[in-house]
Amino acid sequence: MKIIEKTKGVKIEIDDIPLDDEKTYALLQKALTTGVFQLESGGMKRYLKQLAPTTFEDVIAMVALYRPGPMDWIPDFIARKHGRKKIVYIHPKLEPILKNTYGVAVYQEQIMQISQALAGFSLSEADILRKAVGKKFPSLSRKKNQNSSTDA
């Protein structure tokens, strides 16, 4: 912002930048994002064109999904946003948790909320689950992997 003010003579107030600027979303939908942190890779640009984001939440979710593992959910997320795939909640308690992400669990916080809503986990139990899912507790992740290989 200091560079913009110095070079362009325009002082920008970060809190005054609207989150619903149509021109910005038009650029995002065309994937004109070279130089935009986390939005400039070829793969991300391809997904941005497919997604055609219309909300700030769309952009945040795409950044969260564009990682190994959750990346497999990107086509489903895009199809649900555009109504090409029906959004189905396996339990009514999931709708308020997953509605903004078209029924796809995108964030670790959503996993915590789901475990609280469906399994009655405490916040600390939900956090342990979050860490296990995120492989921050190798012993929990290893147990999961051992169990899944014997269940196959």
N, C-alpha and C positions, 0 to 999 in steps of 0.2 A: 504494500500500500504506500510505503514511503517512496519507492521507486516510481510508482504511477504518479504520485503527487509531484515529485521532482521533475519527471520527464514530460508529463502531460498537463501539469498544473491543475489536476483534479484531485480533490481530497475525498477519499471514500470512507464512509462509516460502515464498518462491517455489519452492524446491527440493522442498517437500513437496506441491505441487499435483500430483495424479495426472493422467497423460495418457490414462487410460482411464475417466474418470468417466462413468457411464451417464447421469446427469441432464444433464450438459453436452452429450453427444451427442444426447439427446432434444431439447434446445433448438435445437441446430444443425440437426437433421433437420426441425424445424418452422420453421426460418429465423427464430427469435426472436433476431435478431442486431442490432437497432437499437442503435447506439452501439459496436458491435464493429468496430474498425478493419479495413478491407478486406472485411468480411462484411456490410455494411449496405445496399448498393445494391439496388435492385429486381431487377436482373438476377442479381446474386450470390445473392440470397435465392431466386429461382426455381430456380437451379441447385442450391443447397443442398438444397432440398426434393426435387429429382429424384435427387440423389446419395445422400441419406440417409447422411452420413458415419458410419463406425463406428470409424475410426482417426484418429489425429493426422496420419498420412501423407495420408489423404484430404483433409483440410482444407488442408494445405500444398500439395498438388498443385492443388487448386481455385484457391487464391490465385495460384499460378504460371501456371495456364492462363487465368485471367481477365484477359487482356491482348489487345490487337489482334494478330492473327496466330495465336497458339496457341489463341485462343478457339474457333476452328473445330473443335478436337479435343474440346471439352467433351462434346458428345453421345456421341461414340465412347467416351470415358473412362467416362462414366456407364453406357452400355450394356454395356461390358466388365465393370465392377464387378458389375453385377447379373446377369451371365450371359446377357444378351440378344444379345450379340455375342461370338463366339468369339475368344479371345486366341490369336493366331498369331504366332510368332516366325519371321522369314524365315531365321534361322540359329540353331543351338543356343547359340552364344556370347552371344546377345542376352537369353536368358531371365534370367540372374542380374542383368543390368543393368536390365531393364525390368519385372521381375516385380512389384515394389511399386507400379508405376504401370499395371498391367493391360496391359502391352505397348505403352503410348504413351510416346514420348520427351517428357517434360515439362520436364526440367531441362537446362541447358547442360552440366552435368557429365556427364549421360548421353550427350550427343553426343560429348563428349571420350572417354568410356569406349568407346563404339561404334567410334570411329575408331581407337582403340588396338587393340581386340579384333579388328576385321575387316580393317583396312588396315595394321596394324602401325605406326601413327603413334607417334612419341615424344610425351612429355608436352608439349613445347614446340610440336610440330607440331599436336597436338590443340588446344592453346590458340589457335593461329593460326586454325584452323578454327572454333573457338567464337567468336572475335572476328568472323570473316567472316560467320558465320551471324547473329550478333547485330548486324551492320552497324556494328561498331566500327572497321573498316578500310574506309572508303568505296571505296578503290581495288579491294579484293577483292570487295566487294558489287557494284560497278559492273560488273566483269568477269563476275560471275555473271549479272547481269541482261542484259548484252549477249549472252552466250552463250545464255541461255534464250530470248531473243526470236528468235535465228536458228535455234534448234533446233525452234521451233514449226512 
